[in-house]
């Protein structure tokens, strides 16, 4: 009897992190549509783009972006548009989306409505990770849906092994420096979801943040009380270069120049978009990058393409 090989589904990814997962499973050719923010791996930005932002991030400062996002969402609007005509023409079998954060991607409700108007049946998969374990579980889920179970298990196994090796390499530490990761500059945001886990795996103190919870606005009083010894600037969706460009016009919390990390020149900018904001395979890279920032004496200093030490003149140190 002839064996029939199942057809690989036509996949639309409405999340940059889902796009990275799909490609890591060897399914780049099955990816028929992406978002305007999908930029990794190389070449995915040439796929049909189905979303657009209503906020001009490139021309706005940190506080302006925050105000624009809050204004849109407080008015029960959304900050992304979905090209339903193009989506229908692509005829996907699977749409990967999320319900976790309306700031991160087109709303789940919008996707549901659009899917109902498609001519064929389509499977909508909502990925809702809040921890590193959830991220790895999502990779397995995408593998199951797309017939790449073995590839997903192998990928997750490799990522777990890297994370375990990192933790083991730092297990004998005498101390864990107080590490502040800011997920936004103005207003300052304390980290949530998987970021405190990245800090812990990197040998830092993860006390300033909420594992599995949402990131939240913090205050100068909280930051000064924590007295961070390491500061990592990782504004959601920003690259390190974006952050350095924004810093001179951002109003940082009162008392900033007196913080131990600032006094010691231990303030860093990282590519948040690649390694911290997106719940995909590269969160493990993010933990490894943090380890090089926090414990360069143990694991070596970070490479310049991964982290940049912030010159004092840029942030008032």
N, C-alpha and C positions, 0 to 999 in steps of 0.2 A: 504494500500500500504506500502510495506517495505521501510524504510528509508535507503538510501545508504550513509554511512559516507565517505567523501572525503579522499583519501589517503594522508597521510602526505608526503610531498616531501623529496627526498634524497638531503641533503644539503652539499655542500662543502663551507667552509669558508676560504678565503685567506687573512683574517685580524684577528688578535687577538681580536680586539674590536668587530667584528661581531660574533666571536665565543662566546664571553661573552654575547652578546645580545641573540643569539640563545639559549644558555643554560638558561639564565634568563627567557626565555619564555617557559621553560619546554621541549625543543626540543633536549636535548643532545643525545637521542637515534637516532634521525634522522640525526645527524651530521656524515657524512661518511668520511670526509676528512678535514684536517686542515693544518696550516703552522708549520714550525719548531719552531716558536716563541709562539705558543699558549700554555699557561701554566695555564690558569684559566678558569673555576673552576677546582678543583682537578679531575684528570682522563682524561682530554681532550688530554693531551700529549701522551696518549696511542692510540689515533686515528691515522689512516694512515696519515703520514706527506707528503705533496706534494711540499714543497719548501725547498730550501737550500740557504744560503748566500755565496757569493763569497769573502766576507771579513771576516777575522778571528778576530772578535771583542774581543774575550776573551784574545788574546795575544797582542793586540795593545793598545796604549795609545790614549787619546782624540785627539791630533793633528794628529796622524797617521791615525785614523779612518776618520777624516774629509778630509784629503788629499786623501785617497783611494776612498772615496765616490765621491769627486769632480772629480777625475781622471776618474772614470768609467762613470759618467754622462756627463762630458764635452766631452768625446769621443763618446757620444750618445750610450753608452752601458747601462747595467742594473746591479744591484748588487744582484739580486736574480734569481735563476733557478727554473723552474716549471717542475715537473715530469709529462709530458703529457701521458706517457704510463700508469702510475698508475691512473691518472685522468680519462682516458678512461675506465679503468677497473672498476672504482667505479660507473660509469654511473649516475652522479648526475642529478637531475631535476633543481636544483637552484645552482648557483655559486654567492657567495657574495664577491665583490672585491671593488676597489676604483681607482680613477684617480687623487686624490688630491696630492699625494706625492710619488715620485718614490723612496724615501729613506725608506718609511714606509712599502712597500709591493711590490710584483711582479707587473710589469707594466700592465695596462689595455689592451694595445695592445697585449701583450703576451697572456693574458687570452682570448681575442677575437679570436686570431688565433687558440689557442688550442681548443676553443669551436666549431669552424667551422669544426674541424676534428673529433668531437664526432659523434657516430653513431645515436644518438637520439637528439630530440629537447631539448635544455637547456635554461633556463632563466638566463641571467646575470644581476645582480643588482649591480650598482655602488653606493656606499655610499660616499657622499661628504660633510661631516659636517665641518663647520668652526666656529660655535658658539654652545653654550649649547642648544639653541632652535633647531638647526639642529640635534644635537645628539638625542634629544628626538623625533624629527620627524622621524629619521631613525629607531628608535625602533618601532614606529607605522608602518612604511613601511614594515619592516621585519615581523611584526605580520600579516599584510594584505596578504603578499605573501605566508605565511606559514599556513594561516588559524587560527592564534592565535590572532585575533583582540582584543578580550576581555582581554586576558592576557596582551597584549601590552598596552592597555589603562590603565589597573590597575597599571602596572609597572610604566608607565610614570606619572600617577597621584601621586603615592607614592614618586617618585623622585622630582617632582615639589613641593610637600608638604614639603619635607625635606629642599629643597633649600629656599623656602619661610620662613620656620621656622628659618633657620639660619640667613637670612637677617633681620627678625624681631627681633631676639635676640640681634642684633648688631645695631639696628636702632638709639639708643640713644647715640652713641659714640660721645665724644667731639672731637676726632681727629682720623685720619686714618694714621698710620705710612707709610712712604715711603717704599714700599716693592719691592724688586728686585728678580724676579725668573729668573734664568739662565737656558736656555734649552740646553746649551752646555758649556763646560769649556774652551777649547782652540781650536779655537777662541771662545770668549764668544758670546752667542746668546741671544738676547732679545726675550721675549715670544710673541707669536701670537695666532691666532685662539681663543679658548675658555679659555686659561690660564688667561688673564687679567680679564675675567669675574669671574673666580674662586677667584682671588685676591680681586675683588670688593665685592663679596658675603661674603668673609672672613673678611671684615672690614679693608682691606689694601688699600693703594692708588694704583690704577692700571695704573698710568700714564706712567710707563716704559714698554710699550708693545702696541700691535696693535690688538684690538678686531676684529676677523674675518679675519685678514691678516696673512701673513706668518711670521714665526719667521725669524729673520735676524741677521747677525753679528752686534755686537755693538763695541764700542771703550772704552778705558780707560777714555777718555775725557768725554764721555756721562755718564758713570757710576759715575765718580767723581762729575760731575755737579749735578746728581740726588741725590747724598749723601744718599744712602739707609740706613734706620734704621733697616730693616730686610732683610736678604739675604737668599733665599731658592735655594739650588742647586738641579736642576731637569733635568740632562742631558737626552735627549730623549733615551728611552730604557734602562736606567740604574736603578738599585736598589740603595738604600741608601748605602749598603755595597760596591757596585761597585764604587760609587762616592768616598767614603772614601779611597778605595784602589787606585784610580786614582789621588787623590788630590796631594800627595807628588811629583809626576812627572809632574803635569800640571803647565804651566807658566800662572799665573793669571795676570789680568790687572795691569798696573803700578798704584801705589797709593793705592793698595788694603789694606795694613795694616792700612791706615789712615781713611778708611771709617767708619762712625758711627756704622754700624752694626758689623763690625769686632772689633772695639774698645770696644764695649759693649758685645762681645761674643754672638751675636745674629745671628749666621750663622748656617743654618740647611741643612741636607741632607735628601731627601725624596725618596720614591720608585716611580720614575717618570713613569716607565713602567706600573705600576698598576693604578696610580691615576691621571696622568697628560698627558702622551703621547697618551693614548688610548681613542678615543672618544666613550666610552661605558658607562654603568650605573655607574661605579665607579668614574666618574668625580665629582659626587656629594660628594662622600667620600673625594675626593681631596680638595674640597672647605671646608669641615668640618675640615680636617686636618690642612689646612692653617689657619683657624680661631683659632685653638688651639695654633699655632705657633705665630700668630700676636697678639692675645688677650687672653692669658692664664688666665688673671685675671677675664675675663668675662665668658669664656666657659670651662676653665680648661686646663691644659697643655696637649700636645700630648703624646700618648702612644709610647713606644720605638719601637714597630713594625711598626709604621707609620712615625716617624721622629726621627732623631738623631742629637743632637747638635754637631757641628763639633769642635773638640779640636783645639785650636789655633795653636798648633804645626804642624797640618796637612796642614794648608793653609797660614801660615805666619802671622797670626794675633798676 
